[in-house]
Amino acid sequence: MEQRPHHDESDAADAAFDLPETALARCGEQPIASEKLLQGRSCVMIRHGDALYALRATRAGKLILTK
């Protein structure tokens, strides 16, 4: 069994995910915790090229990405 690299406490939320190898290979990086993106807010705006998107966290704990 392959051992994963050690993560310190600041990476604990990211390290909690056990993704299939295909998902990691497709993206090429470890996941980023939504808390790091939202930083205590319920909504952040993301610019992608010329488009603007809103990433929202719902009260039910889901994420919604809208254009």
Backbone hydrogen bonds, N-H to C=O, Kabsch-Sander energy under -0.5 kcal/mol:
donor,donor_aa,acceptor,acceptor_aa,energy
11,D,8,D,-1.6
12,A,9,E,-1.6
15,A,11,D,-2.7
16,A,12,A,-1.0
17,F,14,D,-1.1
19,L,17,F,-0.6
23,A,20,P,-0.8
24,L,20,P,-1.6
25,A,21,E,-2.5
26,R,22,T,-2.1
27,C,23,A,-1.7
28,G,24,L,-3.4
36,K,33,A,-1.2
37,L,33,A,-1.1
38,L,34,S,-3.0
39,Q,35,E,-2.3
41,R,38,L,-1.9
44,V,55,L,-2.1
46,I,53,Y,-3.1
48,H,46,I,-0.5
48,H,51,A,-2.7
51,A,48,H,-2.0
53,Y,46,I,-3.0
54,A,66,T,-2.9
55,L,44,V,-3.0
56,R,54,A,-0.6
56,R,64,I,-3.1
57,A,42,S,-2.8
58,T,56,R,-0.5
58,T,62,K,-3.0
61,G,58,T,-1.7
64,I,56,R,-2.6
66,T,54,A,-2.4
66,T,64,I,-0.5
